[in-house]
Each structure stands twice: as C-alpha cells, then as structure tokens.
Amino acid sequence: MHVALIQDSPVLFDLPATMNKIRSLAAEAAKDRPDLILFPEAFIPAYPRGLTFGTVVGSRSAEGRETWLRYWQNCIEVPSVDTEALGQIAKEHSVYLIIGVVERGATGTLYCTILYFDPTGKLLGKHRKLKPTAAERIIWGEGDGDDLDVFDTPIGKIGGLVCWENYMPLPRTKLYGQGIEIYCAPTADHRESWQHTIRHIALEGRCFVLGCNQYVEKGDYPELPGEDYRAFPEIMSKGGSVIVDPLGNLVAGPLFDEPGILTANLDMDLIAKGKMDFDVAGHYLRKDIE
C-alpha cells in the first residue's frame, strides 16, 4: 500500500485558485502511483492562523465581518459542484483522496470537515470536527459523533480525526472499535510535541497514522480588512507531516520548514503483528472499567 501526503499551502481565501492547485499537487503526487493521497486540515479555503476576524470578547468589527464574508464565500458545500470536482481528481488518478475542507452547512454555519473519496470519484463520507479549539469556535461550528465512520476499502480500513480531536480518548476509541488500519490525522499543529501525539496514537491503535499539515508563509496571506500582519512570523506553519507505523516507528518524515510530498510504502502485515501483544479494542479491552 503506497501513500502520499501533501504538505503545502492553498491559495488562501481563493476557492477557484485553490482547486487548481489541488489538481496540480494531486497530479504531481500521482506520478509516484500512490493508492491514497492525503491533504491537510482546512486546505479549502485556508486555516486562518493568526487572524482575528475583528473579534474581542463582547465585540465584533465591521471589518472583521467583511473578512468573515470572504472566508465564507470561498468555503464549499457538501455535496456540490466542488465536491464533484474533487471526486473527479480522485477518479483521474485512481486514488483514495482524503482532504480537509471548510464546509458551509445548509444554514450558513461553517464546519471543519474531512472528505473521503474513492478511486471512482465517489464521496464515501465526511466527518465534521467535533470540537473546534479556542478561537476556532468563532468561525466553526461543532460536529457530532454520528459521522465517526471507518471505511472498509480494498486497501484497508480508513478513517481519522482532525487536529486536536486526536487528544480526545472517546473519538479515538470509537475508531479503534471499528478496526481502523489507516488513521488519517490532518492538522494545523506544527509543534514538536504534536509528533508525540501521532506516535502515541499509532502505538495505541496498532494502526498506521498519517499526520498531514500545511506549510504556509506570511507572504501567502492576502490583504484582508482589519488584519495586521506586521507581527506575524515569516513561516506561519512549518509543517511536520509524518507517517508512523503500528509499532510507533517513523516510516517517513517528519517534514519541516518546506513544502513537499511525503510518500511511503505501508507494510500492512505490521498491523497484525502489532496486535500480538496489544489490541486496544480486543484482548486488551476491559469493559468492566468503562
């Protein structure tokens, strides 16, 4: 099983240009003939790191609402012509395509969502981030547990969680109980400490974990009403994409401080080998202490 993780930036706040960049990046990754391509959290239309949207406790500004409107307009509905276009990319390259997007719900609320496409271009399903963290709650609504699905595919059982959802034991447990084998963790966390989280999940779940983040520079940001970039660092997100095996060993990465495509062959026999001495949802499960 061969996988490719895309570490790059979208064209921030620009849906058409970002869709073109996704096509280009997927085509580049497809040259290595992967079975699965993973993009980071909120790749459409951006993870808005550092932005205020004109908010302080008890007040919002008119300029911030203008920035919000631009963000909102460049998010996608599910399903839509945009999800059909993403499905076409998966079909063109005969890959499982997994991508983090910001989804515009039917009533207008935005959700941080993972989309799963199969090699025929079919949208297998989606998962909305359960709990946006800190100021993310200003821009994203909460998902629920009804879409914590693992998809049983010819290349393995695929599922995942977004960013700091991965710190939540109960969602992880729900995935483990479905026998997850390829655990996708699109994120915006570029800290060294995040690497420990990814390795812990691989060891705990005895699964492959694909941690995928963006690489973003200050110069990638467009001019936005009311936002001041002067104090921003030159590198806004340094990446850290990584692939870890079921015994906690690094297979590829982590990749820091540059864009790139991280690839690896996954030895799926390692999953069964890991279950010999630890199966969190099997012989190591203690229902008497739930």
C-alpha positions as CSV (number, residue, x, y, z in Angstrom):
1,M,0.0,0.0,0.0
2,H,1.5,3.3,-1.1
3,V,0.5,6.7,0.3
4,A,1.3,10.3,-0.4
5,L,0.9,13.3,2.0
6,I,0.7,16.8,0.6
7,Q,2.4,19.4,2.7
8,D,1.7,22.8,1.0
9,S,-0.5,25.8,1.3
10,P,-3.7,26.6,-0.5
11,V,-4.2,29.9,-2.3
12,L,-5.7,31.4,0.8
13,F,-9.3,32.7,0.6
14,D,-9.5,31.8,-3.1
15,L,-11.5,28.7,-3.9
16,P,-11.1,28.6,-7.7
17,A,-7.3,29.1,-7.4
18,T,-7.0,26.5,-4.6
19,M,-9.0,24.0,-6.7
20,N,-6.5,24.4,-9.5
21,K,-3.6,24.0,-7.0
22,I,-5.2,20.8,-5.7
23,R,-5.3,19.4,-9.2
24,S,-1.7,20.3,-9.8
25,L,-0.5,18.9,-6.4
26,A,-2.5,15.7,-6.9
27,A,-1.1,15.2,-10.4
28,E,2.4,15.6,-9.0
29,A,1.8,13.1,-6.2
30,A,0.2,10.7,-8.7
31,K,3.5,10.3,-10.6
32,D,4.6,8.0,-7.8
33,R,1.4,5.9,-8.3
34,P,0.0,6.1,-4.7
35,D,-3.1,4.3,-3.6
36,L,-4.1,7.2,-1.3
37,I,-3.4,10.9,-1.3
38,L,-4.0,13.0,1.9
39,F,-4.3,16.8,2.1
40,P,-4.1,18.8,5.4
41,E,-6.8,20.3,7.6
42,A,-8.9,23.1,6.1
43,F,-7.0,23.1,2.8
44,I,-10.1,24.7,1.3
45,P,-10.0,27.7,1.6
46,A,-7.4,28.1,4.4
47,Y,-6.6,27.5,8.0
48,P,-6.8,31.2,9.1
49,R,-3.9,31.1,11.6
50,G,-3.3,34.5,13.3
51,L,-6.5,36.2,12.0
52,T,-8.8,38.0,14.4
53,F,-11.9,38.5,12.3
54,G,-12.3,41.7,14.2
55,T,-13.2,39.9,17.4
56,V,-12.6,40.6,21.1
57,V,-14.8,39.4,23.9
58,G,-18.1,41.3,23.7
59,S,-17.4,43.0,20.4
60,R,-17.1,42.3,16.6
61,S,-16.0,44.9,14.0
62,A,-17.4,45.7,10.6
63,E,-14.0,45.0,9.0
64,G,-13.9,41.6,10.7
65,R,-17.3,40.7,9.2
66,E,-16.0,41.6,5.7
67,T,-13.1,39.2,6.2
68,W,-15.5,36.6,7.5
69,L,-17.7,37.1,4.4
70,R,-14.7,36.5,2.1
71,Y,-13.8,33.3,4.0
72,W,-17.4,32.1,4.0
73,Q,-17.8,32.7,0.3
74,N,-14.7,30.6,-0.5
75,C,-15.8,27.6,1.6
76,I,-17.6,24.7,-0.1
77,E,-21.0,22.9,0.3
78,V,-21.2,19.1,0.6
79,P,-22.3,17.8,-1.9
80,S,-21.8,20.4,-4.6
81,V,-20.0,21.0,-7.9
82,D,-16.8,21.5,-5.8
83,T,-17.1,18.0,-4.3
84,E,-17.8,16.6,-7.7
85,A,-14.6,18.3,-8.9
86,L,-12.6,16.7,-6.0
87,G,-14.1,13.4,-6.9
88,Q,-13.0,13.8,-10.5
89,I,-9.4,14.3,-9.3
90,A,-9.6,11.1,-7.3
91,K,-11.1,9.3,-10.3
92,E,-8.5,10.7,-12.7
93,H,-5.6,9.3,-10.7
94,S,-7.4,6.2,-9.4
95,V,-6.7,7.1,-5.7
96,Y,-8.4,7.4,-2.4
97,L,-8.4,11.2,-1.9
98,I,-8.8,12.5,1.6
99,I,-8.8,16.2,2.1
100,G,-9.6,18.7,4.9
101,V,-12.1,21.4,3.8
102,V,-14.2,24.1,5.5
103,E,-17.8,23.1,4.8
104,R,-20.6,25.6,4.5
105,G,-23.6,24.0,6.1
106,A,-27.2,24.4,4.9
107,T,-28.0,27.2,7.4
108,G,-24.7,29.0,6.9
109,T,-22.6,27.7,9.7
110,L,-19.1,26.6,8.8
111,Y,-17.6,23.3,9.8
112,C,-14.0,21.9,9.7
113,T,-14.5,18.7,7.7
114,I,-12.7,15.7,6.3
115,L,-13.9,14.4,3.0
116,Y,-13.2,10.9,1.8
117,F,-13.3,10.0,-2.0
118,D,-12.7,6.6,-3.5
119,P,-10.9,5.9,-6.8
120,T,-14.1,6.0,-8.8
121,G,-14.7,9.6,-7.6
122,K,-17.5,8.6,-5.2
123,L,-17.8,10.6,-2.0
124,L,-17.6,7.9,0.6
125,G,-18.4,10.2,3.5
126,K,-17.4,13.1,5.7
127,H,-16.5,13.9,9.3
128,R,-17.1,17.3,10.9
129,K,-14.6,18.3,13.6
130,L,-16.3,17.6,16.9
131,K,-14.8,20.4,18.9
132,P,-13.1,23.5,17.4
133,T,-10.3,24.7,19.7
134,A,-10.1,28.1,21.4
135,A,-10.7,30.9,18.9
136,E,-11.6,28.4,16.1
137,R,-15.0,28.4,17.8
138,I,-15.7,31.9,16.4
139,I,-15.5,30.6,12.9
140,W,-16.5,26.9,13.0
141,G,-19.5,25.1,14.5
142,E,-19.3,21.7,16.3
143,G,-19.8,18.4,14.6
144,D,-21.3,15.4,16.3
145,G,-20.4,11.7,16.7
146,D,-22.7,10.4,14.1
147,D,-20.1,10.6,11.3
148,L,-17.2,8.9,13.1
149,D,-17.0,6.2,10.5
150,V,-14.2,3.9,9.3
151,F,-14.5,2.9,5.7
152,D,-13.7,-0.7,4.8
153,T,-11.9,-0.5,1.5
154,P,-9.7,-2.9,-0.6
155,I,-6.6,-1.1,0.6
156,G,-7.6,-1.2,4.3
157,K,-9.9,0.3,6.9
158,I,-9.6,4.1,6.6
159,G,-10.8,6.9,8.9
160,G,-9.5,9.7,11.1
161,L,-9.8,12.8,13.2
162,V,-8.9,16.4,12.8
163,C,-6.1,18.1,14.7
164,W,-6.9,18.3,18.5
165,E,-9.8,15.9,18.2
166,N,-6.9,13.4,18.4
167,Y,-6.4,14.3,22.0
168,M,-10.0,13.1,22.8
169,P,-9.9,9.5,24.0
170,L,-13.5,8.6,23.2
171,P,-13.5,9.5,19.5
172,R,-10.2,7.6,19.1
173,T,-11.8,4.6,20.9
174,K,-14.8,4.7,18.5
175,L,-12.4,4.4,15.6
176,Y,-10.4,1.6,17.2
177,G,-13.6,-0.3,17.8
178,Q,-14.2,-0.3,14.0
179,G,-10.8,-1.8,13.4
180,I,-9.1,1.3,11.8
181,E,-5.9,0.5,10.0
182,I,-5.1,3.7,8.1
183,Y,-5.6,6.6,10.6
184,C,-5.6,10.0,8.9
185,A,-4.8,13.0,11.1
186,P,-4.9,16.2,9.0
187,T,-3.8,19.0,11.4
188,A,-2.7,22.6,11.8
189,D,-0.4,21.8,14.7
190,H,3.3,22.2,13.8
191,R,4.8,21.9,17.2
192,E,7.4,19.2,18.1
193,S,5.0,18.0,20.8
194,W,2.5,17.0,18.2
195,Q,4.8,14.4,16.9
196,H,4.5,12.5,20.2
197,T,0.7,12.5,19.8
198,I,0.9,10.9,16.4
199,R,3.3,8.2,17.6
200,H,1.2,7.5,20.7
201,I,-2.0,7.0,18.5
202,A,-0.1,4.6,16.2
203,L,1.0,2.6,19.3
204,E,-2.4,2.8,21.0
205,G,-4.4,1.8,17.9
206,R,-1.8,-0.5,16.3
207,C,-2.5,1.3,13.0
208,F,-0.7,3.4,10.5
209,V,-1.1,7.1,11.3
210,L,-0.7,9.7,8.5
211,G,-0.2,13.2,10.1
212,C,-0.5,15.9,7.4
213,N,-0.1,19.6,7.9
214,Q,0.3,22.7,5.7
215,Y,3.4,24.7,5.0
216,V,2.4,28.4,4.9
217,E,4.4,31.6,4.8
218,K,3.3,35.1,5.7
219,G,3.5,36.1,2.1
220,D,0.8,33.6,1.2
221,Y,-1.8,35.7,3.0
222,P,-4.0,38.1,1.0
223,E,-4.8,41.6,2.2
224,L,-7.9,41.4,4.5
225,P,-9.9,44.1,6.1
226,G,-8.8,45.0,9.6
227,E,-6.0,42.4,9.8
228,D,-2.4,43.4,10.6
229,Y,0.4,41.0,9.6
230,R,3.3,43.0,10.9
231,A,3.9,40.8,13.9
232,F,3.4,37.5,12.0
233,P,6.5,35.3,11.7
234,E,7.8,34.7,8.2
235,I,6.8,31.0,8.4
236,M,3.2,30.7,9.7
237,S,3.1,26.9,9.6
238,K,6.2,24.9,9.3
239,G,4.5,21.6,8.6
240,G,5.7,18.4,10.3
241,S,3.9,15.9,8.2
242,V,4.8,12.4,9.2
243,I,3.9,8.7,8.7
244,V,4.2,6.3,11.6
245,D,3.8,2.5,11.7
246,P,1.7,0.4,14.2
247,L,4.7,-0.1,16.4
248,G,5.4,3.6,16.7
249,N,8.3,3.7,14.2
250,L,8.8,6.6,11.8
251,V,8.2,5.5,8.2
252,A,8.6,8.9,6.6
253,G,9.2,12.4,7.9
254,P,8.6,14.5,9.8
255,L,9.0,17.1,7.1
256,F,9.5,20.6,8.4
257,D,10.2,24.1,7.0
258,E,9.4,23.4,3.4
259,P,6.6,22.3,1.2
260,G,6.7,18.8,-0.2
261,I,5.1,15.4,-0.8
262,L,5.8,12.8,1.8
263,T,5.5,9.2,0.4
264,A,5.8,5.7,1.9
265,N,5.0,2.1,1.3
266,L,3.0,0.6,4.2
267,D,3.6,-3.0,5.2
268,M,0.1,-3.9,6.2
269,D,1.3,-7.1,7.9
270,L,2.6,-4.9,10.7
271,I,-0.9,-4.3,11.9
272,A,-1.5,-8.0,12.7
273,K,2.0,-8.3,14.1
274,G,1.2,-5.4,16.5
275,K,-2.0,-7.0,17.7
276,M,0.0,-9.9,19.0
277,D,0.7,-8.1,22.3
278,F,-1.7,-5.1,22.3
279,D,-5.2,-4.7,20.8
280,V,-7.0,-1.8,22.4
281,A,-10.4,-2.9,21.2
282,G,-9.8,-6.6,21.5
283,H,-7.8,-8.7,24.1
284,Y,-6.6,-5.5,25.9
285,L,-10.1,-4.2,26.3
286,R,-11.5,-4.1,29.8
287,K,-15.3,-3.4,29.6
288,D,-15.6,-3.8,33.4
289,I,-14.0,-0.4,33.9
290,E,-16.0,1.6,31.3
